[in-house]
Amino acid sequence: MKEIILVINAGSSSLKFKIFDLDHMVIASGQVEGIDLAPSFKAKDTKGEVIAEHQWSEAEAHNHALVLGYLIDWITETFKEYTLKACGHRVVHGGTIFSSSVLINEKVIADIESLIPLAPLHQPHNLRVIKLMREKYPTLPQVAVFDTAFHQTMQGNATMYAIPYELYKQGVRRYGMHGTSYAYIAEKLKESYPQIAHKKVVIAHIGSGASLCAIENGKSVMTTMGFTALDGVSMGTRPGSIDPGILLYLMENKGYGVDEIRDFIYYKCGAGGLSELSSNFYTLECNYETHEGAKRAFDFMTFRTAEEIARLSVSLGGIDALVFTAGVGENSAHFREEVCKQLAHLGIQIDQDKNKKRGEEKIHSSNSSIEVYAIPTNEELMIMLDTKKLAK
């Protein structure tokens, strides 16, 4: 019987999944949304066509156990010619404990649990699904793949804040996120563009969550996200870098408590707050010419992205190539064009026709001193590959 590997990315109210065979081909993918309200399940085949849907009523119990049980039963019934070999999980934070993916056991679960304070909005949901899978399939190999692991090669100044060093020794330091995406792009460069793979490259992972990473010889040198997923460039609902004095001002003058501050920096800021229209970047781009707020937020995001690219050049001592990836980076020619315009002083020039051509990866002009690429990321494939390797 053929074997498959299930990849899970669990959030607070959603659960995304992708099913691979051992030849790395996707068998099916999908997600459950609205787990905290009235969950809806949708699965698609390799052509992107819907092959299954299910809607739970508001009267039913809403939790991850309910939807995970349904998902596993659906996989078992739908793919009877396959057997489930292993399950890989995206885990947001590995701290300094995990520098690579690991096979899950009780100690690993305890270690992941100890890191909840570093990612309180993500880690508990990752853990919940891991534990539920262990209850349902106690002998099934499970693998944790950490967003932070790729950045464990950062050294010295790249890991620090100018705070009391005792706090650094206690773990208050820069960790970085989106490591699985950066790991994929680093591998993709080795395979497809070996002439730049070991050079100085800045990767811009721009989506609803966004960060950038400087790599050299395929390893992380510096990244824009820090202790949490809040730092760096602005995002859909998060502010990116912000003067801490603003938070003090809100507490002292607006009566904000811890819960209000948390809600503010995770859900009320970013493109959504700045535009007063939407946190969805596609919506902002579509309304760029007609809505003042959409233009304001779009322009701010391109400006901040360009700023961070230039800043990362300090960590590298120069840039040989720039790679755009993730939802916005891969799909918005307008975004890439505006960012690169603001970096013309570095010698970056893009080819307008190539930039607008969907699927074109190499988008710089022939006289650009820095190569520019738009490469789709594939975090699920990286999780699958690590899971396959560790579950042998």
C-alpha positions as CSV (number, residue, x, y, z in Angstrom):
1,M,0.0,0.0,0.0
2,K,1.3,3.5,-0.9
3,E,2.1,5.9,1.9
4,I,1.2,9.6,2.4
5,I,2.3,12.4,4.7
6,L,-0.1,14.9,6.2
7,V,1.2,18.5,6.8
8,I,-0.8,20.6,9.2
9,N,-0.7,24.3,10.0
10,A,-3.0,25.0,12.9
11,G,-4.1,28.5,13.9
12,S,-6.5,29.8,16.5
13,S,-9.6,29.5,14.3
14,S,-8.3,27.7,11.2
15,L,-6.5,24.5,10.3
16,K,-4.7,24.2,6.9
17,F,-3.6,20.9,5.5
18,K,-1.8,19.4,2.6
19,I,-1.3,15.7,1.7
20,F,1.8,14.5,-0.1
21,D,2.8,11.1,-1.5
22,L,6.4,10.0,-0.9
23,D,7.4,11.3,-4.4
24,H,6.6,14.8,-3.1
25,M,3.5,15.2,-5.2
26,V,0.4,16.9,-3.6
27,I,-2.6,14.5,-3.4
28,A,-5.0,17.1,-1.9
29,S,-5.1,20.2,0.2
30,G,-7.5,22.4,2.0
31,Q,-8.5,24.0,5.3
32,V,-11.1,24.3,8.0
33,E,-12.1,27.9,8.8
34,G,-14.2,29.4,11.5
35,I,-13.3,26.8,14.1
36,D,-14.4,29.2,16.9
37,L,-17.7,30.0,15.3
38,A,-19.3,27.6,12.8
39,P,-16.5,25.5,11.1
40,S,-16.4,24.9,7.4
41,F,-14.3,22.3,5.7
42,K,-13.1,22.4,2.1
43,A,-10.7,20.2,0.2
44,K,-9.3,20.5,-3.3
45,D,-7.5,18.2,-5.7
46,T,-4.3,18.8,-7.5
47,K,-6.1,20.9,-10.2
48,G,-7.5,23.2,-7.5
49,E,-11.1,21.8,-7.9
50,V,-13.2,21.3,-4.8
51,I,-13.6,17.6,-4.0
52,A,-15.2,17.9,-0.6
53,E,-17.0,20.4,1.6
54,H,-18.7,20.3,5.0
55,Q,-20.3,22.9,7.2
56,W,-20.9,22.4,10.9
57,S,-23.9,24.2,12.5
58,E,-23.4,26.9,15.2
59,A,-25.1,24.5,17.6
60,E,-22.4,21.9,17.4
61,A,-19.3,22.0,19.6
62,H,-16.5,24.1,18.1
63,N,-13.0,22.9,18.7
64,H,-9.9,21.5,17.0
65,A,-10.7,17.9,18.2
66,L,-14.0,18.0,16.2
67,V,-12.4,19.2,12.9
68,L,-9.2,17.2,13.2
69,G,-11.3,14.0,13.7
70,Y,-13.4,14.8,10.7
71,L,-10.2,15.5,8.6
72,I,-8.6,12.2,9.5
73,D,-11.8,10.3,8.9
74,W,-12.1,12.0,5.5
75,I,-8.5,11.2,4.5
76,T,-9.0,7.5,5.6
77,E,-12.2,7.2,3.6
78,T,-11.2,9.2,0.5
79,F,-7.7,7.7,0.0
80,K,-8.2,4.1,0.9
81,E,-5.3,3.0,-1.4
82,Y,-2.9,5.0,0.9
83,T,-1.8,4.6,4.5
84,L,-0.8,7.6,6.6
85,K,3.0,7.4,7.2
86,A,3.5,10.5,9.3
87,C,2.3,13.9,10.2
88,G,4.3,17.1,10.0
89,H,3.4,20.2,12.0
90,R,4.3,23.9,11.5
91,V,5.3,25.2,15.0
92,V,5.9,28.9,15.2
93,H,8.5,29.1,18.0
94,G,11.5,26.9,18.8
95,G,13.4,29.4,20.9
96,T,17.1,28.5,21.2
97,I,16.1,24.9,22.1
98,F,15.4,23.8,18.5
99,S,17.8,24.6,15.6
100,S,16.2,22.0,13.3
101,S,13.1,19.9,12.9
102,V,12.5,17.1,15.4
103,L,10.6,13.9,15.9
104,I,7.9,14.6,18.5
105,N,8.0,12.9,21.9
106,E,6.9,13.9,25.4
107,K,10.1,15.9,26.1
108,V,9.7,17.8,22.8
109,I,6.1,18.6,23.7
110,A,7.2,19.9,27.1
111,D,9.9,22.0,25.5
112,I,7.4,23.5,23.0
113,E,5.0,24.2,25.8
114,S,7.7,26.1,27.7
115,L,8.0,28.5,24.7
116,I,4.3,29.5,24.8
117,P,5.2,32.9,26.4
118,L,7.3,33.7,23.2
119,A,4.4,33.1,20.9
120,P,1.2,33.2,23.0
121,L,-1.2,33.6,20.0
122,H,0.3,30.7,17.9
123,Q,2.0,28.1,20.0
124,P,-1.0,26.9,22.0
125,H,-2.9,26.0,18.8
126,N,0.1,24.2,17.3
127,L,0.4,22.2,20.5
128,R,-3.3,21.4,20.8
129,V,-3.3,19.7,17.4
130,I,-0.1,17.8,18.1
131,K,-1.5,16.4,21.3
132,L,-4.8,15.5,19.7
133,M,-3.0,13.6,16.9
134,R,-1.0,11.7,19.5
135,E,-4.2,10.7,21.3
136,K,-5.8,9.5,18.1
137,Y,-2.7,7.9,16.6
138,P,-0.2,7.2,19.4
139,T,2.2,5.3,17.2
140,L,2.1,7.6,14.2
141,P,5.4,9.5,13.8
142,Q,4.9,13.2,14.2
143,V,7.5,15.9,13.3
144,A,7.7,19.5,14.5
145,V,9.1,22.0,12.0
146,F,9.9,25.4,13.5
147,D,9.6,28.8,12.0
148,T,12.5,30.0,14.0
149,A,15.0,27.2,13.3
150,F,16.5,28.6,10.1
151,H,17.6,31.8,12.0
152,Q,19.6,29.9,14.6
153,T,22.7,30.6,12.4
154,M,22.5,34.3,13.3
155,Q,25.3,35.5,15.5
156,G,26.2,38.3,17.9
157,N,24.7,41.7,17.1
158,A,22.0,40.2,14.9
159,T,20.5,38.4,17.9
160,M,20.6,41.2,20.5
161,Y,18.6,44.2,21.7
162,A,20.1,47.1,23.7
163,I,18.5,45.9,27.0
164,P,20.1,44.6,30.2
165,Y,22.2,41.6,29.1
166,E,20.7,39.5,31.9
167,L,17.5,39.5,29.9
168,Y,19.3,38.3,26.8
169,K,20.7,35.4,28.8
170,Q,17.1,34.6,29.9
171,G,16.1,34.4,26.2
172,V,14.9,37.9,25.4
173,R,16.6,38.1,22.0
174,R,15.9,38.2,18.3
175,Y,14.6,34.9,17.0
176,G,13.0,35.7,13.6
177,M,10.1,33.9,11.9
178,H,9.1,32.5,8.4
179,G,12.2,30.3,8.6
180,T,10.6,27.5,6.7
181,S,9.8,29.8,3.8
182,Y,13.4,31.1,3.8
183,A,14.8,27.6,3.9
184,Y,12.7,26.7,0.8
185,I,14.0,29.7,-1.1
186,A,17.6,29.0,-0.1
187,E,17.2,25.4,-1.5
188,K,15.4,26.7,-4.6
189,L,18.3,29.1,-5.4
190,K,20.8,26.2,-5.1
191,E,18.8,24.1,-7.5
192,S,17.7,26.8,-10.1
193,Y,20.1,29.7,-9.6
194,P,23.4,28.3,-8.3
195,Q,25.3,31.4,-9.5
196,I,23.7,33.4,-6.6
197,A,22.9,30.7,-4.1
198,H,26.0,31.2,-2.0
199,K,26.2,35.0,-2.4
200,K,24.6,37.8,-0.5
201,V,20.8,37.6,-0.9
202,V,17.9,39.4,0.7
203,I,14.6,37.6,0.7
204,A,11.4,39.5,1.2
205,H,8.6,37.3,2.5
206,I,5.7,39.6,2.1
207,G,2.1,38.5,2.9
208,S,-0.4,39.2,5.6
209,G,2.5,38.4,7.9
210,A,5.7,39.8,6.5
211,S,9.5,39.8,7.2
212,L,12.8,39.9,5.4
213,C,15.9,37.9,5.8
214,A,19.5,38.4,4.8
215,I,21.3,35.2,3.8
216,E,24.8,34.4,2.8
217,N,26.0,30.9,1.8
218,G,22.4,29.9,2.2
219,K,22.3,30.7,5.9
220,S,20.4,33.3,7.9
221,V,22.6,36.3,8.8
222,M,19.9,38.8,9.9
223,T,16.1,39.0,9.8
224,T,13.6,41.8,10.5
225,M,11.3,39.9,12.9
226,G,12.6,39.7,16.4
227,F,11.6,38.4,19.8
228,T,8.0,38.0,18.5
229,A,6.2,38.2,15.1
230,L,5.6,41.9,15.6
231,D,8.9,43.6,14.6
232,G,10.2,44.7,11.2
233,V,8.0,45.7,8.3
234,S,4.3,46.5,8.6
235,M,1.8,43.7,8.0
236,G,-1.9,43.2,7.5
237,T,-2.9,43.9,11.1
238,R,0.5,44.3,12.9
239,P,2.5,47.5,12.9
240,G,6.0,46.2,12.5
241,S,8.7,48.3,14.2
242,I,7.0,50.8,16.5
243,D,8.3,53.3,19.1
244,P,7.7,51.6,22.5
245,G,6.7,55.1,23.7
246,I,3.5,54.8,21.8
247,L,2.5,51.9,23.9
248,L,3.4,53.8,27.1
249,Y,1.3,56.7,25.8
250,L,-1.7,54.5,25.2
251,M,-1.4,53.0,28.7
252,E,-0.8,56.3,30.5
253,N,-3.2,58.5,28.5
254,K,-5.8,56.2,27.0
255,G,-6.2,53.7,29.8
256,Y,-5.0,50.7,27.8
257,G,-4.3,47.6,29.8
258,V,-2.3,44.5,28.7
259,D,-5.3,43.0,26.8
260,E,-6.0,46.2,25.0
261,I,-2.3,46.6,24.1
262,R,-2.1,43.0,22.8
263,D,-5.3,43.5,20.7
264,F,-3.9,46.8,19.4
265,I,-0.5,45.5,18.2
266,Y,-1.8,42.2,16.8
267,Y,-5.1,43.2,15.3
268,K,-5.7,47.0,15.0
269,C,-2.5,48.2,13.3
270,G,-0.7,47.5,10.0
271,A,-2.3,48.0,6.6
272,G,-5.8,47.7,8.1
273,G,-5.3,50.4,10.7
274,L,-3.4,52.8,8.4
275,S,-5.8,52.4,5.5
276,E,-9.0,52.5,7.4
277,L,-10.3,50.2,4.7
278,S,-8.9,46.7,4.8
279,S,-6.0,44.6,6.0
280,N,-6.2,42.6,2.7
281,F,-3.4,43.7,0.5
282,Y,-5.2,42.8,-2.7
283,T,-8.1,45.0,-1.7
284,L,-5.7,47.9,-1.1
285,E,-4.0,47.4,-4.5
286,C,-7.4,47.3,-6.3
287,N,-8.4,50.6,-4.6
288,Y,-5.0,52.3,-4.9
289,E,-6.1,54.9,-7.4
290,T,-9.5,55.7,-5.8
291,H,-9.1,55.4,-2.0
292,E,-6.8,57.7,-0.1
293,G,-6.3,55.2,2.7
294,A,-5.5,52.3,0.4
295,K,-2.8,54.4,-1.3
296,R,-1.5,55.5,2.0
297,A,-1.1,52.0,3.4
298,F,0.3,50.6,0.1
299,D,2.9,53.3,-0.2
300,F,3.9,52.9,3.4
301,M,4.4,49.2,3.0
302,T,6.6,49.6,0.0
303,F,8.6,52.3,1.7
304,R,9.2,50.2,4.8
305,T,10.1,47.1,2.8
306,A,12.7,49.1,0.8
307,E,14.0,50.6,4.0
308,E,14.5,47.1,5.5
309,I,16.2,45.8,2.4
310,A,18.7,48.6,2.6
311,R,19.2,48.0,6.3
312,L,19.9,44.3,5.8
313,S,22.6,45.2,3.3
314,V,24.6,46.4,6.3
315,S,24.4,42.9,7.8
316,L,25.7,41.4,4.5
317,G,28.1,44.1,3.5
318,G,26.3,44.5,0.2
319,I,23.6,42.7,-1.8
320,D,24.0,40.5,-4.9
321,A,20.4,39.5,-5.3
322,L,16.9,40.3,-4.0
323,V,14.1,37.7,-3.9
324,F,10.4,38.5,-3.4
325,T,8.2,35.7,-2.1
326,A,4.9,34.9,-0.3
327,G,1.4,36.1,-1.2
328,V,2.2,39.8,-2.0
329,G,5.8,39.3,-3.0
330,E,5.0,36.6,-5.5
331,N,1.8,38.1,-7.0
332,S,2.0,41.9,-6.9
333,A,4.0,43.4,-9.7
334,H,3.0,46.8,-8.6
335,F,4.4,46.2,-5.1
336,R,7.7,44.9,-6.5
337,E,8.0,47.8,-8.9
338,E,7.5,50.4,-6.2
339,V,9.9,48.8,-3.8
340,C,12.6,48.6,-6.4
341,K,12.1,52.2,-7.5
342,Q,13.0,53.2,-4.0
343,L,16.2,51.2,-4.2
344,A,17.4,52.5,-7.5
345,H,20.4,54.2,-5.8
346,L,21.7,50.7,-5.0
347,G,21.7,49.9,-8.7
348,I,18.5,47.9,-8.7
349,Q,16.5,48.0,-12.0
350,I,13.7,45.7,-12.9
351,D,12.5,44.8,-16.4
352,Q,8.9,46.0,-16.5
353,D,7.7,43.4,-19.0
354,K,9.3,40.5,-17.0
355,N,8.0,41.9,-13.7
356,K,4.4,41.9,-15.1
357,K,4.6,38.5,-16.7
358,R,3.0,35.9,-14.4
359,G,5.4,33.0,-13.6
360,E,8.5,34.9,-14.6
361,E,11.1,34.4,-11.8
362,K,14.0,36.5,-13.0
363,I,12.7,40.0,-13.3
364,H,15.8,42.3,-13.2
365,S,16.9,44.3,-16.3
366,S,20.2,43.4,-18.0
367,N,21.9,46.5,-16.6
368,S,20.8,46.0,-13.0
369,S,23.7,45.7,-10.6
370,I,21.6,43.5,-8.3
371,E,19.7,40.5,-9.5
372,V,15.9,40.5,-8.7
373,Y,13.6,37.5,-8.5
374,A,10.0,36.7,-7.8
375,I,9.9,33.1,-6.6
376,P,6.9,31.3,-5.1
377,T,7.5,29.8,-1.7
378,N,6.5,26.3,-0.6
379,E,6.6,25.9,3.2
380,E,4.4,22.8,3.2
381,L,6.9,21.0,0.9
382,M,9.8,21.8,3.3
383,I,7.7,20.5,6.2
384,M,6.9,17.4,4.2
385,L,10.6,16.8,3.4
386,D,11.7,17.1,7.0
387,T,8.9,14.9,8.1
388,K,9.7,12.2,5.6
389,K,13.4,12.3,6.6
390,L,12.8,12.1,10.3
391,A,9.9,9.5,10.2
392,K,12.0,6.8,8.5
